[in-house]
C-alpha cells in the first residue's frame, strides 16, 4: 500500500482548530520541520501540542507559538523559548510540564493501546495532584493516562512507500514512540525508497503505524548552540 502524499493539503487533510497534536523531536533534533511549516501557513489554531519541548523563538514549535496557534503545551523542557515564557507569564498559554520519562511512556502507552500505567516519577510533588496513587511492594506510584491525540507528526531519515521507517542516530528520540500514538500519524522523511527496498533488519517502525508519508527536501536541521561570549 502506497502511503505517500505529495502536497501540504494532502498532508494536513482533516486538521482542524482545537485538535491535539504530537510532534516528534528532542530540542531541534529530529523535528518535523516541513509539517510545522505547513501548519503555520494555515489559519488554524487553538492547538494542544505534545512535544518534548517548544523549540526556539524562530524555529520548531516556536513558529506556531509566534503565530498564536498554540493554546496548550504539554512538554518536559521549555527553557530556550522566550516567546513561550512571555505567553505563559501573560496567561496566554496553558502549560502541562511533566517528567520526560512520563512523557515518553504516555506516548508509548497510546501507541500500544494501553490506557494508563503506574509510575513513581512525580509522586509526592505537584505532578501527582489529583491523580490516583497506589503502593506496590512498599513503593508509591501515581497513575498516568496515555495521551489521546488527533495527529502525530514524525520525522524519519529513510522510508519506503509502505511507511516502513528508519531513524538516524539521536533523531530517533521521541519519533518512534509517537508513530501510531494518535488517530493519524503523518511522517516526513528525507529519503524515500520503493516498497521492499529497505533491509527488514534495519527498520525501526513498521508501516502499519503510519497513515501518511511525505518526502521532504532541503531540511535546515538546526542545532542549539550555547554562546557564552562573542
C-alpha positions in Angstrom: 0.0 0.0 0.0 1.5 3.3 -1.1 1.1 5.9 1.7 2.9 8.8 0.0 1.2 12.2 -0.2 2.6 14.9 -2.4 1.1 18.2 -1.2 0.7 20.0 2.1 -3.1 19.9 1.6 -2.9 16.0 1.5 -0.5 16.0 4.4 -2.8 18.2 6.6 -6.2 16.8 5.4 -8.6 16.7 8.3 -6.6 19.0 10.5 -8.9 21.4 12.5 -8.5 24.1 15.1 -8.5 22.9 18.7 -7.1 19.5 17.9 -4.4 17.7 20.0 -1.1 17.3 18.0 2.0 15.3 18.8 5.4 16.4 17.4 8.5 14.2 17.4 12.0 15.5 18.1 14.2 16.4 21.0 15.2 20.1 21.1 15.7 20.8 17.4 16.9 17.3 16.6 14.6 15.2 14.5 11.7 17.7 14.5 9.1 17.5 11.6 10.2 20.8 10.1 8.0 20.6 7.0 4.8 19.7 8.9 5.3 22.6 11.3 5.9 25.0 8.5 2.8 23.8 6.6 0.7 24.2 9.8 2.0 27.7 10.3 0.8 28.6 6.9 -2.9 27.8 7.8 -5.4 30.0 9.7 -5.9 27.2 12.2 -5.1 27.5 15.9 -6.1 26.6 19.4 -3.9 23.5 19.3 -2.9 21.4 22.2 0.7 20.5 21.3 2.5 17.5 22.9 6.3 17.5 22.4 9.4 17.2 24.4 10.0 20.9 24.1 8.7 24.0 22.4 11.6 24.7 20.0 13.2 28.1 20.0 11.8 31.5 19.2 12.0 31.3 15.4 12.2 27.6 14.7 10.4 24.4 15.6 7.2 24.8 17.5 8.4 28.4 18.3 7.0 29.2 14.8 3.5 28.1 15.9 3.8 30.0 19.2 4.7 33.2 17.4 1.6 32.9 15.4 -0.5 32.3 18.5 -1.7 28.9 17.1 -0.9 27.0 20.3 -3.5 27.0 23.2 -1.8 24.5 25.4 1.7 22.9 25.6 2.5 19.6 27.2 6.2 19.2 27.4 9.2 18.3 29.5 11.6 21.2 28.8 10.8 24.7 27.6 13.8 26.7 28.7 15.0 28.1 25.4 11.9 29.9 24.1 11.5 33.5 25.1 8.0 33.8 23.4 6.9 30.7 25.3 7.9 32.3 28.6 6.2 35.6 27.7 2.9 33.9 26.8 3.0 31.7 29.9 3.6 34.7 32.2 0.9 36.7 30.4 -1.6 33.9 30.9 -2.0 33.4 27.2 -0.7 29.8 27.2 -1.7 26.7 29.2 1.3 24.5 30.2 1.5 21.0 31.4 5.1 20.3 32.4 5.7 16.6 33.1 8.7 14.3 33.7 10.5 13.3 30.5 10.2 9.6 31.1 6.5 10.0 31.8 6.1 11.9 28.5 7.8 9.1 26.6 5.7 6.4 28.3 2.4 8.2 27.8 3.3 8.2 24.1 4.3 4.5 24.1 1.2 3.6 26.0 -1.0 5.3 23.5 0.9 3.5 20.7 0.3 0.2 22.4 -3.3 0.7 23.3 -2.7 0.8 27.0 -5.0 3.4 28.7 -2.9 4.1 31.7 0.1 3.0 33.8 1.7 3.5 37.2 5.0 5.3 37.7 6.9 6.5 40.7 8.0 9.7 38.9 6.4 12.7 40.4 4.9 11.0 43.5 4.7 13.5 46.4 5.0 16.5 44.1 2.7 18.9 42.3 2.8 16.4 39.4 0.8 13.9 41.5 -2.0 16.3 42.4 -5.4 15.0 41.5 -4.1 11.6 40.4 -4.7 8.1 41.8 -1.8 6.6 43.7 -1.1 3.0 44.8 1.6 1.3 46.7 3.4 -1.7 45.2 5.9 -3.7 47.2 6.4 -0.8 49.6 6.9 1.9 46.9 4.4 4.6 46.0 3.3 5.2 42.4 0.9 7.5 40.6 -1.4 6.7 37.7 -0.7 8.4 34.4 -3.0 8.2 31.4 -1.9 7.6 27.9 -2.2 10.6 25.6 -5.2 10.9 23.3 -4.2 12.8 20.2 -5.6 13.6 16.8 -2.4 13.8 14.8 1.2 12.7 15.3 3.8 14.5 13.2 7.0 12.5 12.9 10.4 12.9 11.2 12.2 9.9 9.7 15.5 9.5 7.9 14.6 6.7 5.5 11.2 5.3 4.5 9.7 3.1 1.8 6.3 3.9 0.2 4.6 1.4 2.5 5.6 3.5 5.5 8.4 1.4 7.0 10.7 3.8 8.8 14.4 4.1 9.8 15.5 6.9 12.1 19.0 8.4 12.2 21.1 8.4 15.4 19.7 10.7 18.1 16.9 11.9 15.8 15.3 8.7 16.7 14.3 10.2 20.2 10.6 10.6 20.6 9.7 9.9 16.9 9.2 6.1 17.1 7.1 6.4 20.2 4.7 8.8 18.5 4.1 6.6 15.5 0.6 5.1 15.9 0.0 7.0 19.1 -2.6 9.3 17.5 -5.6 8.8 15.3 -3.5 9.9 12.2 0.3 9.6 12.0 2.0 11.8 9.4 5.6 11.1 8.7 8.0 13.2 6.7 11.2 11.6 5.5 14.5 12.7 4.0 14.9 9.7 1.8 12.1 7.6 0.1 12.5 4.2 -1.4 10.2 1.7 -3.2 8.4 -0.8 -1.1 10.7 -3.6 -0.1 13.9 -1.7 -0.8 14.8 -1.3 2.9 16.6 -4.1 4.9 13.9 -5.5 7.2 16.5 -5.9 9.9 17.2 -2.2 9.9 13.5 -1.0 10.1 12.6 0.7 13.4 8.9 1.2 12.8 6.7 -0.9 10.5 4.4 0.8 8.1 1.3 -0.3 10.0 1.8 2.6 12.4 1.9 5.2 9.5 -1.0 6.8 7.7 0.7 9.4 5.5 4.2 9.8 4.2 5.7 12.9 2.8 9.1 13.1 1.0 10.7 16.4 2.2 13.8 18.1 1.0 16.2 20.9 1.9 16.0 20.3 5.7 17.6 23.0 7.7 18.4 20.7 10.7 19.4 23.5 13.1 21.2 22.6 16.3 21.1 24.6 19.5 24.4 26.3 20.5 25.1 27.9 23.8 27.1 31.2 23.3 28.8 32.4 26.4 30.8 35.2 24.8 31.3 36.8 21.5 
